[in-house]
Amino acid sequence: MLVAFLVAAFIVYVPTTTAECDLIEEAITLQCISPLVEYANADRYVLHPPLSEIDQMCHQFKEYKRCTTGIQPDCRRSRAPNVERMYEGMCEENFLRLVREELLCLTQLERDTKLRECFVNRTNTLRDEDPGHPSAGNLTYSSYECLITQTYIDCLLESNYKTCKEAVKLEMAMLSLLAYRNGSHCVLNTATPKKRPEPEKQLEQCDKRGNCKCRLNGYYYDKEKRKCIDVDECVTAESGCSQKCVNHPGSYECTCDPGYYRLASNNKTCIRNDKDPMWLFFAHGQSIWNISLSGGSFELQKAGLQKTAVLDVDIMERRIFYADVGSNSIERLDLDGTFPQTVQKYDVDGLEGIAVDWIGRNLYSLRKADVIVQTLTGKYRRALYKGVMRLPRAIAVHPARGLMFVTDWSSTAFIAAATMDGSSFKKIITERITWPNAVTVDIYADKIYWADAYNDVIEVAALDGSGRRTIISDSGTVPHVFALTVADDLLYWSDWTYRGLLRADKLSGDNVTVVAQTALLPYGLKIFHPSVQPHFPSLCDTLGCSQLCLLGPNRTAKCGCGEGYELHKNGNNCTSNCDSNHIECGGTEAKCVSMLYLCDGISHCQSHADETNCREFPPPNDDSSSPIIAPEWLLWKNFLTPSSHLELSRMSLILFVFQLTFPSLTCVASEFVDLFLANLSLR
């Protein structure tokens, strides 16, 4: 009750002396402020509105100011004197930016049950010791209330959030803002209690021969610098941390996301709080199955498909998304067994990977040379990055960071990190990589894992590609990985040689286990459990985008438009950009398509308006091709249809003979390799 009293009092405190307000102005002001008062919910928040929902609150504050336009400022402030000052401080541009950068940590603080228990227990003790605590009838910002605020700060400082130091600072800045009200101010102690310094000891220990070592563990002796240097266990495998690792001089500390996990007694492993079972969905070519992680329970989820290799899940709406290249469609299926809904019925040929953005509510995909984004319904769609790929293979998203990761297995194979709003595309892995068939993101550890089906390895690195490390390197264990995913402390993958699903420890690669074997080649796989797609507030909740909302780095977001539209100057709405060089699709899809795409054999309109009433014409003479090699090239094309990756050795032999036959074309051999790979009938 005391906490609820303090939160509500700060927001709606009405002084005994008020400015002149007529009844209409007073009623309007109180009605306009009601959405902001809803954030004074002590059952959910402690002492102040939740910073993790700052974008929604600032949006409501804008609405409040718009709603009270025309009300006398003195009258408006008298009804809620602290609202404007508090929200203007919270929604100030620099503070807002800092909060967005720390949203994950702020969400952790707000969900931390131990922090809340600390505060509640201590405030209850204060109340018992001082029966004269403030009541709703006698509201002053007394020293007692200062003590309440200081109590929460003490709990914060003792919570030991070493990975969320900036978030703790923001919380204290907010509490300091609360502490100054109506001319009253209490001094808060926000300094972390310091331990008594111990006398310094020399770390180096040398014998008479000059051989030196370090006295303490966690250091190594640098001969050039002649001193002991701290070992950063967090950049190696030594820490053994399941999720986050914080390096300290001579030691380190492991932490877990408090929303879903807790730290085990070994102070390294993160244990999931709930006991809800995880399920593994995998594509099987003509069907989709789900299986328990023990491999003991199978269930057919969808049959009657033609060629389905890639899929993803949407935990929020309990759906799976999959691409059936054989039927040229992307569909979504409710897990309750209802009929599938079509997301896209064109331009699915050449599609190699899909990924659900569960926060921005978009579907990302790789097709030919482009990275494409569309709404989960498929209504709005656009190429986000054009011409950045040669032979795309896999994609994974990290909405909390506004990043996605894509792989390319051309002759210049790479893994790239790209922002989900289309602003940056950067190759982060380009060496010692050949067939990066699979990629996945460990969202809690901020790591990417990938599998190379040619080099027979599974590797891991930080989100920027640094700290690269091999997890498994064994052709007998990972002979031909197709897809990869991660959950808790385990990696799961599908393998063509084993024709099965396997798992192993994500940190060491130990305990490789066959979960299940399949009749046909196994393709894409995904884990279904709330912990793999945790929800957090984002700008997309308040931006009001009419078509696409695209997440960016540092918790930013911006509106975007589908093909045939352009963004209005207001930054939210989209307008059609049809001109004389375009045709309009018509129907419910009022978008424009360039005349260049008219009757090109590919439907760019859902209604197929761009492929209607097309006449058949004989192919034109192509004078651009070399008359010397054209006949021979027709013969060589017959050899370019290997049935799987396993026939690369055959293709390499063909390429060798090709180079002997056409020595003048050796300089463009890599292009022919890409053409060989592109003609694989199976990926």
FENCORSUL-V12103 format. One record per run of one state. SS is the DSSP state (~ for helix, > for strand, _ for the rest). FROM is the first residue (numbers start at 0). TO is the last residue. Records with the same first field share a line. If there is no record, write none. Layout:
SS=FROM-TO  FROM-TO
//
This chain:
_=0-0  12-21  37-49  67-71  79-81  90-91  101-101  111-111  129-133  135-136  138-141  158-160  181-182  185-202  206-210  214-217  222-225  230-231  235-242  248-249  255-259  263-268  272-277  283-283  285-286  292-296  302-306  314-317  327-327  334-339  344-349  357-360  367-368  375-379  385-390  401-401  408-412  419-423  429-434  442-445  452-455  462-467  473-479  487-488  495-498  505-511  517-523  528-528  533-537  541-546  551-551  555-555  560-563  567-572  576-580  584-590  597-607  611-628  637-643  661-661  678-682
~=1-11  22-36  50-66  72-78  82-89  92-100  102-110  112-128  142-157  161-178  232-234  324-326  398-400  529-532  538-540  552-554  594-596  608-610  629-636  644-660  662-677
>=134-134  137-137  179-180  183-184  203-205  211-213  218-221  226-229  243-247  250-254  260-262  269-271  278-282  284-284  287-291  297-301  307-313  318-323  328-333  340-343  350-356  361-366  369-374  380-384  391-397  402-407  413-418  424-428  435-441  446-451  456-461  468-472  480-486  489-494  499-504  512-516  524-527  547-550  556-559  564-566  573-575  581-583  591-593
//
